[in-house]
Amino acid sequence: MSEPQKIDIQGHVVTVKHPATQEELGQMVHAAAQAGQAIYSVGGATRQYLGLPPVNPGIGLCTRKLDRVIDYPARDMTVTVELGMTVAKLREVLAGENQDLPIDCPDPSRATLGGLLATNGSGSRRHGYGTLRDYLLGLTVIDDHGRPTKSGGRVVKNVAGYDMGKLHIGALGTLGPLVQATFKLKPRPEATALSLVPLAPDQLEAFANQMNQGQTRPIVIDLLSAGAAREFARLAGQTLPREGWHGLVGFDGAEMAVRWQLQTLRDELRSLAAGEVLELVSHAGAWEALTALGGPRGTTGLRAGVLPGESVGLARSLETWAPASGVVAHLGAGIINAWGDPDTSREPLLGQVERLRHQAQPKRLQDQAQPKGGWLVVTRSGPTARDARMVFGSARQDHPLMAEIKRQLDPGCLFNPGRYLTDL
């Protein structure tokens, strides 16, 4: 993998340095702090489109060379690694012991574990396996003096001190470069299966209700719009029996258990399916295609979080929001990803986004002055000028607390200034 000498972060080009050790990275942070330079952490550079543009000149520090396995006691089902390691490389290491870190990540051959933590990456399997917060045991971060600071440990039952590591998950690197972490692991399943269920538009709510009440225990319960279903089929090398909305249900575990769940799902959805159900059993390409749907698509991307019971309604609204759109709703979590090419000639993107944000609020709260309960962020917006209101919306009640944490951990606003809400 070639090492970039410069990187474009939303129109701001910065020179990139490549420390070979954690100590060297710390020295570079110290030198930059002394010189008053901002520091922009870089991993695989697969999600630089997230957040806001940088506000101060500075340098990029790339962690790709920090990719060692520090400790892997397989019997304890934990692993400690440097966070410049790619997700694909970690999977190769764990495969030798038939273990896995079950977090979905598009472009795993480029994406680093540090970037996955900094952006709180997750996908369809979060319904069955949770998110990175559930697997992080310990974390090492470089502070604004170039010193390593550690939280947590290498054991599952760890109760010592505050769980400071969780603050860095999803903080976009604004609290310091992430260099090392310990994760707990899961056994790799014996078998996997995905069922793609064609649905009539008036059966979406019934599908969601049935999946909540059924006997099966899926690890994936997704709802795919027509555009998303076509893209999934294309990536998986399949042909859709029917156009339109599809439910996508995933299972894993012992082979016999997976077969039973597939049969039970067929029986439970017999009256709901609007056509032939496509079953993909132990089809690695299908799981890769599902994960790849979480990558950047279209000129504009949105991500919303609502109460699970509101998921179908917002997914419908997002499908008609823009041409060439696609919507993937993780029904159990209430997380919805959408992409498209919106027409801004009649209504600016900000107006479109604000209207959709309002719809993301629970119905009983939509008329209140202070929005609560739901959220919607702009993950990508093409050449459109990005500001905090467009990307994140109005200030929430927790923003002052987040800003205070930033001031305590990075008083000089050294790390990724401007990229998140905490230092605006």
DRENTI-491916 format. One record per residue (C-alpha): residue number from 0; x, y, z negated. Coordinates in steps of 0.25 Angstrom, whole numbers. Example, Ala and Ser with C-alpha at 12.3 -4.5 7.8 and 13.67 -1.06 7.14 Angstrom:
BEGIN
   zaza       X       Y       Z
      0      49     -18     -31
      1      55      -4     -29
END
This chain:
BEGIN
   zaza       X       Y       Z
      0       0       0       0
      1       6      13       4
      2       8      24      -6
      3       1      37      -3
      4      10      50      -4
      5      -2      59      -4
      6     -17      57      -7
      7     -29      65      -3
      8     -39      67     -15
      9     -51      73      -9
     10     -43      83      -1
     11     -32      85     -11
     12     -19      79      -6
     13      -9      75     -17
     14       5      69     -17
     15       5      55     -23
     16      16      49     -32
     17      17      34     -35
     18      23      31     -48
     19      28      16     -50
     20      25      15     -65
     21      16      20     -75
     22      28      27     -82
     23      31      34     -68
     24      17      38     -67
     25      17      44     -81
     26      30      52     -77
     27      23      58     -65
     28      11      62     -73
     29      20      69     -83
     30      27      76     -72
     31      15      81     -65
     32       9      86     -78
     33      21      94     -81
     34      21     100     -67
     35       6     103     -68
     36       2      93     -57
     37     -11      86     -56
     38     -11      71     -55
     39     -20      63     -46
     40     -20      48     -49
     41     -21      39     -37
     42     -23      24     -36
     43     -27      18     -23
     44     -34      31     -19
     45     -47      24     -15
     46     -56      33     -23
     47     -50      47     -22
     48     -63      52     -16
     49     -70      51     -30
     50     -71      63     -39
     51     -67      77     -36
     52     -55      83     -28
     53     -42      87     -36
     54     -41     101     -41
     55     -26     102     -44
     56     -14      99     -36
     57      -6      87     -41
     58       0      73     -37
     59      -6      60     -36
     60       0      48     -44
     61      -3      35     -37
     62      -4      22     -46
     63      -2      12     -35
     64      11       7     -40
     65       6       5     -54
     66       0      -9     -51
     67       6     -19     -60
     68      -1     -30     -68
     69       3     -27     -83
     70      -3     -38     -90
     71     -13     -49     -85
     72     -17     -59     -96
     73     -27     -66     -87
     74     -32     -75     -99
     75     -36     -62    -106
     76     -43     -57     -93
     77     -36     -44     -94
     78     -26     -37     -85
     79     -17     -25     -86
     80     -13     -18     -74
     81      -8      -5     -68
     82     -19       3     -62
     83     -12       6     -48
     84     -15      -9     -45
     85     -26     -10     -35
     86     -39     -18     -37
     87     -35     -28     -27
     88     -22     -31     -33
     89     -28     -33     -47
     90     -38     -43     -41
     91     -27     -51     -35
     92     -20     -51     -49
     93     -33     -56     -56
     94     -36     -66     -45
     95     -25     -75     -49
     96     -32     -77     -63
     97     -46     -77     -57
     98     -50     -64     -63
     99     -55     -50     -59
    100     -58     -36     -63
    101     -72     -35     -57
    102     -73     -21     -53
    103     -76     -17     -38
    104     -67      -9     -31
    105     -67      -5     -16
    106     -54      -5      -9
    107     -47     -13     -20
    108     -34     -15     -12
    109     -32       1     -14
    110     -40       4     -26
    111     -32       4     -39
    112     -36       0     -53
    113     -33      14     -58
    114     -42      20     -47
    115     -53      10     -50
    116     -53      14     -65
    117     -52      29     -62
    118     -64      29     -53
    119     -72      19     -61
    120     -73      10     -49
    121     -84      -1     -49
    122     -94      -7     -40
    123    -105     -18     -38
    124     -99     -27     -48
    125    -101     -17     -60
    126    -115     -23     -62
    127    -109     -36     -67
    128     -95     -33     -71
    129     -95     -18     -76
    130     -85      -7     -72
    131     -70      -5     -75
    132     -74       0     -89
    133     -78     -14     -93
    134     -64     -19     -89
    135     -54      -9     -93
    136     -47     -13    -106
    137     -35      -3    -106
    138     -30       8     -98
    139     -17      16     -97
    140     -17      30     -92
    141      -6      41     -90
    142      -9      54     -98
    143      -6      68     -94
    144       8      67    -100
    145      11      55     -92
    146      10      45    -104
    147       2      32    -103
    148     -10      31    -112
    149     -17      18    -115
    150     -31      14    -119
    151     -37       1    -122
    152     -28     -12    -121
    153     -27     -25    -114
    154     -37     -33    -122
    155     -52     -34    -120
    156     -56     -32    -135
    157     -49     -19    -137
    158     -55      -9    -146
    159     -43       0    -150
    160     -45      15    -148
    161     -54      23    -138
    162     -56      16    -124
    163     -49      28    -117
    164     -47      20    -104
    165     -62      21    -101
    166     -61      36     -99
    167     -52      34     -87
    168     -62      25     -79
    169     -68      34     -69
    170     -61      47     -73
    171     -54      47     -59
    172     -40      48     -65
    173     -43      61     -72
    174     -38      57     -86
    175     -25      51     -81
    176     -18      40     -72
    177     -23      26     -75
    178     -11      17     -74
    179     -14       4     -82
    180     -26      -4     -87
    181     -31     -17     -93
    182     -43     -24     -88
    183     -51     -35     -92
    184     -55     -45     -81
    185     -66     -55     -77
    186     -65     -69     -71
    187     -67     -69     -56
    188     -80     -76     -52
    189     -81     -89     -46
    190     -91     -85     -36
    191     -98     -72     -31
    192    -110     -68     -22
    193    -117     -56     -17
    194    -131     -56     -12
    195    -136     -45      -3
    196    -151     -43      -4
    197    -159     -35       7
    198    -169     -26       0
    199    -181     -18       5
    200    -181      -4       1
    201    -192      -6      -9
    202    -186     -18     -15
    203    -173     -11     -21
    204    -179      -8     -35
    205    -185     -22     -35
    206    -171     -28     -32
    207    -164     -20     -43
    208    -175     -24     -53
    209    -174     -39     -49
    210    -159     -39     -51
    211    -160     -33     -65
    212    -171     -44     -69
    213    -165     -56     -61
    214    -158     -68     -67
    215    -145     -66     -59
    216    -133     -59     -65
    217    -127     -52     -53
    218    -114     -44     -54
    219    -119     -35     -43
    220    -132     -28     -41
    221    -131     -18     -29
    222    -141     -11     -20
    223    -136      -8      -6
    224    -142       2       3
    225    -143      -2      18
    226    -130       6      21
    227    -122      -1       9
    228    -128     -15      13
    229    -123     -13      27
    230    -109      -8      22
    231    -108     -20      13
    232    -112     -30      24
    233    -102     -24      33
    234     -90     -25      23
    235     -94     -39      19
    236     -95     -43      34
    237    -110     -47      32
    238    -122     -44      40
    239    -134     -39      33
    240    -147     -47      36
    241    -155     -34      34
    242    -153     -19      33
    243    -157     -11      21
    244    -155     -11       6
    245    -148     -23      -1
    246    -146     -28     -15
    247    -133     -34     -17
    248    -131     -44     -29
    249    -118     -50     -33
    250    -115     -62     -42
    251    -102     -69     -47
    252     -98     -80     -56
    253     -98     -95     -56
    254    -102    -100     -42
    255    -115    -108     -47
    256    -119     -95     -55
    257    -118     -87     -42
    258    -126     -96     -34
    259    -137     -97     -44
    260    -138     -82     -45
    261    -138     -80     -30
    262    -150     -90     -29
    263    -157     -83     -41
    264    -155     -70     -34
    265    -161     -75     -21
    266    -173     -80     -29
    267    -175     -67     -37
    268    -174     -58     -24
    269    -182     -66     -15
    270    -194     -57     -15
    271    -185     -44     -14
    272    -175     -47      -3
    273    -179     -41      10
    274    -171     -51      19
    275    -160     -61      18
    276    -150     -60       6
    277    -136     -61      10
    278    -127     -69       0
    279    -112     -67       0
    280    -106     -78      -9
    281     -91     -77     -13
    282     -90     -67      -2
    283     -78     -58      -6
    284     -80     -49       6
    285     -94     -46       1
    286     -89     -42     -13
    287     -78     -33      -6
    288     -89     -27       3
    289     -97     -23      -9
    290     -85     -17     -17
    291     -81      -9      -4
    292     -95      -2      -4
    293     -90       5     -16
    294     -79      12      -8
    295     -80      26       0
    296     -91      26      11
    297     -97      37      18
    298     -94      52      17
    299    -100      53       3
    300    -101      44      -8
    301    -110      44     -21
    302    -110      36     -34
    303    -122      37     -43
    304    -125      31     -57
    305    -140      29     -61
    306    -148      20     -71
    307    -149       7     -64
    308    -164       8     -63
    309    -162      21     -54
    310    -152      14     -45
    311    -161      10     -34
    312    -168      24     -33
    313    -155      31     -31
    314    -149      21     -22
    315    -161      24     -13
    316    -158      39     -13
    317    -144      37     -10
    318    -147      28       2
    319    -154      40       9
    320    -144      51       4
    321    -135      50      16
    322    -133      44      30
    323    -124      32      31
    324    -126      29      16
    325    -124      17       7
    326    -129      14      -7
    327    -124       4     -17
    328    -131       4     -30
    329    -126      -5     -41
    330    -140      -7     -47
    331    -135     -13     -61
    332    -126      -1     -64
    333    -134      10     -57
    334    -122      14     -49
    335    -125      18     -34
    336    -114      21     -24
    337    -118      28     -11
    338    -111      33       2
    339    -116      41      14
    340    -114      52      24
    341    -123      63      18
    342    -128      74      27
    343    -124      87      21
    344    -129      96      32
    345    -143      98      25
    346    -139      96      11
    347    -125      97       4
    348    -119      85      -2
    349    -121      91     -16
    350    -136      93     -14
    351    -137      78     -10
    352    -129      74     -21
    353    -136      82     -32
    354    -150      76     -27
    355    -145      62     -28
    356    -139      65     -42
    357    -153      69     -46
    358    -158      56     -41
    359    -148      49     -49
    360    -154      54     -62
    361    -164      45     -69
    362    -178      50     -65
    363    -182      54     -79
    364    -169      63     -80
    365    -170      69     -66
    366    -177      82     -71
    367    -167      85     -83
    368    -157      96     -82
    369    -145      87     -86
    370    -144      75     -77
    371    -142      62     -85
    372    -141      47     -82
    373    -137      46     -67
    374    -125      52     -59
    375    -121      53     -45
    376    -107      56     -40
    377    -101      59     -26
    378     -90      49     -24
    379     -86      54     -10
    380     -91      67      -2
    381     -82      67      11
    382     -77      82      14
    383     -88      88       5
    384     -82      97      -6
    385     -82      90     -19
    386     -85      96     -32
    387     -89      91     -46
    388    -104      94     -44
    389    -105      86     -31
    390     -97      75     -36
    391    -101      73     -50
    392    -114      82     -52
    393    -117      90     -63
    394    -109      89     -76
    395    -113      78     -85
    396    -114      78    -100
    397    -101      70    -101
    398     -93      79     -93
    399     -88      88    -104
    400     -83      75    -112
    401     -76      70     -99
    402     -69      84     -97
    403     -64      83    -112
    404     -58      70    -110
    405     -51      75     -98
    406     -46      87    -106
    407     -41      78    -117
    408     -34      67    -108
    409     -29      77     -97
    410     -28      91    -103
    411     -20      96     -91
    412     -30      91     -80
    413     -18      83     -74
    414     -26      71     -69
    415     -34      71     -57
    416     -39      85     -60
    417     -52      89     -54
    418     -56      74     -49
    419     -66      72     -60
    420     -76      81     -68
    421     -67      81     -81
    422     -58      92     -78
    423     -67     102     -70
END
